[in-house]
């Protein structure tokens, strides 16, 4: 089972934007707890407590223990809204977790042996990660911390699809039931570098200048004989 984080929480009755602003000024975070067999509940979380956890990848794919009004309530994070300019949590959506009810949660994908596989080490390929996480469904007791994709046998131009991802017992990937077998990671040949445009641009820029340089002497050469002819006619 995935690591469990503990978050302090209190029930709240006040609602609305004004109430939320007051909570944030007091260092609290408005949140909602829903799902399971209970009605949605408005709760308050501690801002500093949350800030110590939100940078941890496992926080979003783990069972969280809410210390709600002195009682433990299991939940998972469904959404976190952050302030666009500050390191501040604005709102959190939490879903209740019951031992006998399957949950759907996004898990990170961890890629192993990507630098030692034949496609990279001996064939000079480059790795493209096409998916970094995936939604899974399972009972809380079967929740893994991440899904592992082993690239050890991959060669150049190989692709691992979603159906190829190994999942633990009791875990399913809902996307596969919807016939959405999408690529997860591939190895491709390095793209050829385009030639530097500097030389071509310099040559193109120099062409009109050279034409102008040739045009000026040509014009002077024609003008000189015409002037001499006029002088000779005057003498006659």
C-alpha positions as CSV (number, residue, x, y, z in Angstrom):
1,X,0.0,0.0,0.0
2,X,1.2,3.5,-0.7
3,X,2.7,5.7,2.0
4,X,0.1,7.7,4.0
5,X,0.4,11.3,4.8
6,X,-1.3,12.9,7.8
7,X,-3.1,16.3,7.5
8,X,-4.9,18.1,10.3
9,X,-8.4,19.3,9.4
10,X,-11.4,21.0,11.0
11,X,-15.0,21.2,10.0
12,X,-16.4,24.6,9.0
13,X,-19.8,26.0,8.5
14,X,-19.0,29.4,6.9
15,X,-19.0,29.5,3.1
16,X,-18.5,32.0,0.3
17,X,-15.6,34.1,-1.0
18,X,-15.4,36.3,2.0
19,X,-15.2,33.4,4.4
20,X,-12.5,31.8,2.2
21,X,-10.4,35.0,2.2
22,X,-10.6,35.3,6.0
23,X,-9.4,31.7,6.3
24,X,-6.4,32.3,4.0
25,X,-5.4,35.4,5.9
26,X,-5.4,33.2,9.1
27,X,-3.1,30.7,7.5
28,X,-5.9,28.2,6.7
29,X,-7.0,26.6,3.4
30,X,-10.6,26.0,2.5
31,X,-11.3,22.5,1.3
32,X,-14.1,20.1,0.5
33,X,-14.4,16.4,1.4
34,X,-16.8,14.3,-0.7
35,X,-17.5,10.8,-1.9
36,X,-17.8,7.5,-0.1
37,X,-21.1,7.2,1.7
38,X,-21.3,10.6,3.2
39,X,-22.5,14.0,2.2
40,X,-19.9,16.7,1.0
41,X,-18.3,18.4,3.9
42,X,-16.6,21.8,4.1
43,X,-13.3,21.5,6.0
44,X,-10.3,23.7,6.8
45,X,-6.7,22.6,6.4
46,X,-3.4,24.1,7.7
47,X,-1.5,26.1,5.0
48,X,2.0,25.5,6.4
49,X,1.3,21.8,6.9
50,X,0.2,21.5,3.2
51,X,3.2,23.4,1.9
52,X,5.5,20.8,3.4
53,X,3.8,18.1,1.4
54,X,2.7,19.5,-2.0
55,X,6.2,19.2,-3.6
56,X,6.3,15.4,-2.8
57,X,5.2,13.4,-5.8
58,X,3.8,10.7,-3.6
59,X,1.4,13.1,-1.9
60,X,-0.9,13.0,-5.0
61,X,-0.9,9.2,-5.3
62,X,-1.2,8.2,-1.7
63,X,-3.9,7.6,0.9
64,X,-4.0,10.6,3.2
65,X,-5.1,10.5,6.8
66,X,-7.2,13.5,7.7
67,X,-7.3,14.2,11.5
68,X,-10.8,15.6,11.2
69,X,-12.3,16.9,14.4
70,X,-10.3,14.3,16.4
71,X,-11.2,11.4,14.2
72,X,-9.2,9.7,11.4
73,X,-10.7,9.9,7.9
74,X,-8.9,8.3,4.9
75,X,-8.9,10.4,1.7
76,X,-7.1,11.1,-1.6
77,X,-6.3,14.4,-3.2
78,X,-8.4,15.1,-6.3
79,X,-7.4,18.7,-7.0
80,X,-5.2,21.4,-5.5
81,X,-5.6,25.0,-6.6
82,X,-2.5,27.2,-6.2
83,X,-2.2,31.0,-6.2
84,X,-0.8,32.1,-9.7
85,X,1.9,34.3,-8.2
86,X,2.5,33.1,-4.6
87,X,3.5,29.8,-3.0
88,X,0.0,29.5,-1.5
89,X,-2.7,26.8,-1.6
90,X,-6.1,28.3,-2.4
91,X,-8.4,25.3,-2.3
92,X,-8.2,21.5,-2.0
93,X,-10.7,18.8,-3.2
94,X,-10.5,15.6,-1.2
95,X,-12.3,12.3,-1.8
96,X,-13.2,9.9,1.0
97,X,-11.6,6.5,0.9
98,X,-13.5,3.4,2.1
99,X,-11.8,0.1,2.4
100,X,-14.3,-1.8,0.3
101,X,-14.8,0.8,-2.4
102,X,-12.5,1.1,-5.4
103,X,-10.8,4.4,-6.0
104,X,-9.6,6.0,-9.2
105,X,-6.3,8.0,-8.9
106,X,-3.5,9.1,-11.1
107,X,-0.1,7.4,-10.5
108,X,3.3,8.5,-11.8
109,X,5.1,6.3,-14.3
110,X,8.7,5.5,-13.3
111,X,11.0,4.4,-16.2
112,X,13.9,2.1,-15.4
113,X,16.9,0.9,-17.5
114,X,16.3,3.7,-20.1
115,X,20.1,4.6,-20.3
116,X,21.3,1.0,-20.5
117,X,18.8,-0.5,-23.0
118,X,20.2,-1.4,-26.4
119,X,18.3,1.3,-28.3
120,X,20.1,4.0,-26.3
121,X,23.4,2.5,-25.2
122,X,24.5,0.7,-28.4
123,X,22.2,2.1,-31.1
124,X,22.4,5.8,-30.3
125,X,18.6,6.4,-30.0
126,X,16.9,9.0,-28.0
127,X,14.1,8.4,-25.5
128,X,10.7,10.2,-25.8
129,X,8.5,10.0,-22.7
130,X,5.0,10.3,-24.2
131,X,3.1,9.8,-20.9
132,X,4.2,10.6,-17.3
133,X,1.3,9.4,-15.3
134,X,-1.8,7.2,-15.8
135,X,-5.2,6.8,-14.0
136,X,-5.7,3.5,-12.3
137,X,-8.5,1.9,-10.4
138,X,-8.1,-0.4,-7.3
139,X,-9.2,-1.0,-3.8
140,X,-7.2,1.1,-1.2
141,X,-5.3,-1.9,0.0
142,X,-3.9,-2.5,-3.5
143,X,-2.8,1.0,-4.3
144,X,0.9,1.1,-5.4
145,X,3.1,4.2,-5.2
146,X,3.9,4.2,-8.9
147,X,3.8,2.1,-12.1
148,X,7.1,0.8,-13.3
149,X,8.0,0.6,-17.0
150,X,11.1,-1.5,-17.7
151,X,12.9,-0.4,-20.9
152,X,15.7,-3.0,-20.7
153,X,14.7,-4.8,-23.9
154,X,13.9,-1.8,-26.0
155,X,15.7,-1.2,-29.3
156,X,15.7,1.7,-31.8
157,X,12.2,2.5,-33.1
158,X,10.5,0.4,-30.3
159,X,7.5,1.8,-28.5
160,X,5.8,0.7,-25.3
161,X,2.1,1.1,-25.3
162,X,-0.3,1.5,-22.4
163,X,-1.4,-2.2,-22.7
164,X,2.2,-3.2,-22.2
165,X,2.5,-1.5,-18.8
166,X,2.6,-4.1,-16.0
167,X,0.2,-3.4,-13.1
168,X,0.1,-5.2,-9.7
169,X,-2.7,-7.6,-8.9
170,X,-6.0,-5.9,-8.2
171,X,-5.0,-2.8,-10.3
172,X,-6.7,-1.9,-13.6
173,X,-6.2,0.9,-16.1
174,X,-9.6,2.3,-17.1
175,X,-8.3,3.8,-20.3
176,X,-7.7,0.4,-21.7
177,X,-11.4,-0.6,-21.3
178,X,-12.2,2.3,-23.6
179,X,-9.9,1.1,-26.3
180,X,-7.5,3.9,-25.7
181,X,-4.1,2.1,-26.1
182,X,-1.8,5.0,-26.4
183,X,2.0,5.1,-26.6
184,X,3.9,5.6,-23.3
185,X,7.5,5.7,-24.3
186,X,9.5,5.3,-27.5
187,X,13.1,5.3,-28.7
188,X,13.8,7.1,-32.0
189,X,16.9,8.1,-34.0
190,X,18.3,11.5,-33.3
191,X,17.0,14.2,-35.5
192,X,19.6,15.5,-38.0
193,X,20.7,19.0,-37.2
194,X,19.8,21.7,-39.7
195,X,22.7,23.6,-41.3
196,X,23.6,26.9,-39.8
197,X,21.7,29.6,-41.8
198,X,24.5,32.2,-41.2
199,X,26.5,31.5,-44.3
200,X,23.5,31.3,-46.6
201,X,22.1,34.6,-45.3
202,X,25.5,36.3,-45.7
203,X,25.7,35.1,-49.3
204,X,22.2,36.3,-50.1
205,X,22.9,39.7,-48.5
206,X,26.1,40.1,-50.4
207,X,24.6,39.5,-53.9
208,X,22.7,42.8,-54.3
209,X,25.8,44.7,-53.0
210,X,28.0,43.1,-55.6
211,X,25.5,44.0,-58.3
212,X,25.4,47.6,-57.2
213,X,29.2,47.8,-57.3
214,X,29.3,46.6,-60.8
215,X,26.5,48.9,-62.0
216,X,28.2,52.1,-61.0
217,X,31.4,51.6,-63.0
218,X,29.4,50.5,-66.0
219,X,27.3,53.7,-66.0
220,X,30.5,55.8,-65.7
221,X,32.1,54.1,-68.6
222,X,29.1,54.8,-70.9
223,X,28.8,58.4,-69.7
224,X,32.5,59.3,-70.4
225,X,32.5,58.6,-74.3
226,X,29.2,60.6,-74.6
227,X,30.7,63.6,-73.0
228,X,33.8,63.4,-75.2
229,X,31.6,63.2,-78.3
230,X,29.9,66.4,-77.3
231,X,33.2,68.2,-76.9
232,X,34.5,67.0,-80.3
233,X,31.3,68.2,-82.0
234,X,31.7,71.7,-80.4
235,X,35.2,72.0,-81.8
236,X,34.0,71.2,-85.3
